[in-house]
Amino acid sequence: MSIAKRLIILSLTLYVACGETPKKEEIIDKNSSEEKLSGFWERIGTIQTVKGIPVDTVYLKDTDPGYRQIKVFHNGNVAWINNVYDSLNDWKSGSGMYGKFKIENNIITETISHATGGGISWLYGGTDEKQVIRPTAFEFNINDNLLSYEFLNSNDEVTSGLEENYKELWKHLPDVTPNSSKIDGVWKRTFEIQYVNNIPIDTVSVPNDGKLDVHFRLNGRFIFQVDNTGMSSPGDEQWWGIGGYGEYEFFDEDSINEYAEFWSGGQFIPKRERRENTNRPVSDSPSHKFEFYSEDLFLQTQIDNEGNTYRGVVYERIR
C-alpha cells in the first residue's frame, strides 16, 4: 500500500475512532410531509391573504425577474440562498442560511444556526456576538409542486385591522439527474488534505467551533454554506463566509462537473446564466472525484485541467 493511501486511511480511522457514531436515518413514510418537502424549491411569488382567504398573488417574474432564492429541505436540515448582490453592502454577493427543522402537523419550525452574507447580520443582530438562536415557526401547505409558507407571529397584536397577511410561494424544482447517487444527502467538511505532485502531504482537521462547511447534494442540484465567523473578525471579507447554488452532472461513475449559478458571502463572484439557458453545464471550475470509505464518509478530490490532484476534502454525512 502506498504512503499516500496509508496517510488518508490513518486520518480517517483516527477520526472515526474518536468521533461519535452517526445515527441511522429514520425511515420516512413516502406520504409524510417531510418526504413531500424534501428537495429544492425556488421562490416564485407572494400570496396576499385577508382573514385567511387568498385575495391576490404577485409573481416575481412580473415584479423582479432577476431575483432568485433557492431553498432546500432534507432529513431535518434546511438551507436557503439568494442572489441579491449590492455593492453598498459589506458582503458583496448574496445571502444564505443553514439550520435544522422539525414538523408538527402543518407547522414547520426552523432553527437557524449558521449563515453567509446578510444572514450573518440577522444571526448577530448587528453586534459582534451571535444572538441566542431563535426557533421560527411557519405554517406551510404543499399542493402538488407548490409550497406556501407563512411566518407565524408570536405577537398576535401585530396585525392590521383587516388581518392582512402574506405568504411566500415556492415551486418545487425537478431532479436534474434521473437516479439517486451515493453523494445525495447533507454533508459536513471534517478534514482538508493538502497535495503536492498528486501526493497527500498533510491532513488538517476542521475546527467545529471555527468553521462550518455544509453541502446539500440531491439529484443533480447543490447548495453549500461555509460559515467562517468562528475563525475571523467582523469587518473581514472572510467573516461573511461563502455559499453557492447550482447543478452538477456525472461524467464518470465517481466524478462530477459543477455549474454554479450564483453565490453568497463576502467576496464578489459574478452570477451566471441559469443552466437551462445554456447548452450544457460545462464547468469552468475543476472537476470533483469521490472515494467513499463508508456510506457516511467520503473523500472529495479536486482535479485540474491537466488531471492533477491539488486538494482533498473529507465529508461526513449529517444525520
N, C-alpha and C positions, 0 to 999 in steps of 0.2 A: 504494500500500500504506500502511495506517495506521501511525502511530508505534507503537501497541501491538503490532501484528503484527511490525514490524521489531525491536522490543525482545526479543520472545520468540525469534524466529528467530536473532538475533545471539547471544543467550546460549547457545542450543543448538548453534549452529555452532561457537562457541569451545570448548564442552565436548567435542564430538565430535572436533574437530581436535586437542585437547590430550590426550584420553584414549586408552586402549587400545581397539583394535577388538575387540568381543565375538567370541568364538569361536562357530562354528556348532555347534548341538546335534548330538550324536552320535545316529544313528538307533538306536532301541531296538527290539529284537525284541519283538513283541507277546506272545510267550510267556515272556519273560525275567522273572526275579524282580523286577527293578526296575520293570518295567511293571505287574506284578501289585500291587506295593507302592504305586505312585503313587496319591495321593488322600488323603482324610481318613478317620481311624479314631477310634472312641470306645472308651475303656476300659470294659469291661463286667464284669470279674471277675478272679479269680486261680485258677490251676490248681496244686494241690499234687501233687508227684511224689515217689516213693520209689524210689531206684535207677533213675531214668529212666522209671518207669511212673506214669502219672496215676492218682491214688487219690481225688481229690476236687476239685470246682470250687465256689468260693464266688462268688456273683454280687453285684455292688454294689447291684442293685435290692432285694436282701434285707437287706443289712447297712448300706448308706449310700446310700439312694435319691437324696439331694440332691447327691451328689458327681458331678462331671463332669470329665473330662480328654480333650482332643482332641489328636490328633497328625496331622501331615501330612508326607508324603514326596513330593518331586517333583524329578526331574532332578538328583539328588545333593545336594539341600537338604532339611533336616529342621527341624521346629519343633513344639513342643507348648505347651499352656496348660491350667491347671486353674482351678477356681472355688472354691478353698479360701480363704475370707475369714476373718480372725481379727483382731479389734480390738486384741489384745495384740501383734501383730507390728508392726515398724517400717514395713512396707508394708501397705497397707490393703485391697488387692484380691488377686487370685490370683497365681500364679507362672507363668513360662514360660521357654523357652529356644529358641535358634536355633543351627544349625551345619550341618556337611556330613556326608554319609555315603557309604560305599562297601560293596560286597557282594562276597564271595568264597564261592562255594558257598552254604551255609546260614548263614553268619556275616555279620552286618552290623556295621560299626564306625562309631560316631558320634563326631564331634569337635565338641564344643560350644564356641562362641566368644563368644556374647553371650546376655544373659538379661534378665529383668524380675522384679520381686518377689523371692520367696525364692530364685529361681535365681541372683540376684546373690550371695547368701551362699555358694552352692555354688561359684561361679566364683572368689570372692575368699577362700574358706576362713576367713571371719571376720576377715580383715585388711583393710587399706586398699589392698592391692596385688593385682592379678589374678594368680592362680596359673598355673603352667605348664599350658597346655591339654593335657588328657589324653584321648587316644582311648579309647573304651569299647566293648568288644565284646559282642555279644548273639547268641545262637543264635535263629533265627526259623523259623517254619513257617507257610505260608499254606494254608488248606484252605477253598476256596470264598470266603466273605466273612468268615472268621475268621482272626485272626493271633495266634499265641502268640509270646511274647517273653521270653527268659530271659537274665539277666545272667550272663556268664562270668567267674567269679572267677579272677584270675591266681594266687591263692594256694590251691592245692588242699588245703592242710591245714585251711582254714577251712570244714569241712563236718562235719555231725553223723555219728555212727556209723551211722545209718540212711540216710545220703546223701539227706537230705530237702531238696528244693528247691522253689522257687515260680516260676511263670511268669505273666507278665501276659497277660490275654486281652483282645483287641480285636476290634471288629466294624467292618467297612467301612461308611462312610456313603454312601448313594446320592447320585447327582448331583441337584442342585436344578433346574438348567436342562438341557433335553434336548440342547442343542448346545453345542459349544465356542465360544469367542469370542476376539477379539484380546487381551483382557486376561487370559486364562488364562496362568498362569506364576508366576514368582517375581521380585519387583521390589525395587529399592533406590532410596530417595529420593536425588536428586543436587542438586536446586535447589528453592528456595522462592521464589515470586513474590508480591509484595505488590500489592494492588489498592486504588485509590481511585476511587469513582464508575465502577466497571467498567473502569477503565483500569490496566494494569500499570505501576507506577512504579519498581519496584526488583526486582532478581533477586539472591538470596543463595545462594551455594553451601553445601552441607552438608559440613562437615569430616569426612573419613573416620575420623580418629582421635578425634573428639569425639562423634559420634552415628551410630548405625546404625539405620535405619528400613527394615525388611524386610516386604514384603507378599506373602503367598501368596493367589492367587485362582484357583480351579478350579471350573468348572461350578456357580457359584452359592454356593459357600462361601468364607470367607476366614479367615485368621489373620494378624495383624500383631504384630510385636515391635519396640519402639523402645528401644534401649539408650542411655542418656544418661550412662553412667559417665565417659566421656571429657571431659565438659563440666560436671560437677557434683561436689559433695563428699559423702563419706559422712555420713549423717545428714540430708541434704536430702531432701525429698519427691521431687524430680526424679531423685535418684540411683537410685531403684528403677525408673525408666522407666515405660513404659505399653505394654499389649498388649491384644488383643481377639480374640474369636471370634464369628462369626455367619454370616448368609446375606445374599445380595443378589439383587435381581431387576432386569431391564431394563424400563424404561418407555418407552424410545426406543432407537434403534439404538446410540447412543453415550452413554447416560445410565442411571444405576442409582440405586436406593434401597437402603440397607443396613439390616439388622435385627441389631444386636449383642445377643448373649445374655449374655455375661459378659466380665470384664476382668481384667487383671493389672497390677501396679505399685504405686507409692506412694500414689496418690490413690484414695480410696474412690469407686467408681462402682457403683451398685446393679445387681444381677443382674436379668435379665428372663426371662420365660417362654420356653420353647422355642418356636420358630416354629410347629411343628406344633400347638401348643396355642392358637394364635391363628387368626383367620380368614385373615389375610394379613400379610406383613411390612410393615405400614405404618410407615415410618420417622419417628421424631420428630427425626431429625437431618437436616441439609441433604442434598440430592442431589449426586451427583458426575457430572461430564461429562468425557468423554475426547476428546482430539485427538491422533492418532498422527502422529509425524514420520518414523518408520520402524517396522519390526516390533519393534524393540528399545528404542524411546524414545517416551514419550508425556507429554502434559501433562494433569493431572487438575485440574479447577477445581471449587470448591465454590460452590453456588448457594443463596442463602437463599430463604425462602418468597415473597419479592417478585420473585424472578427476577434478583437482583443477584449478580454475581460478587465474592466478597470474599477468596478465597485460591486460589492456584495452586501445585501441586507437580509437579515433573518427576521421573518414574521411569525408570530404566534396567533392562532385563532382566538378571537374574543367570543366568549360564550354568553 
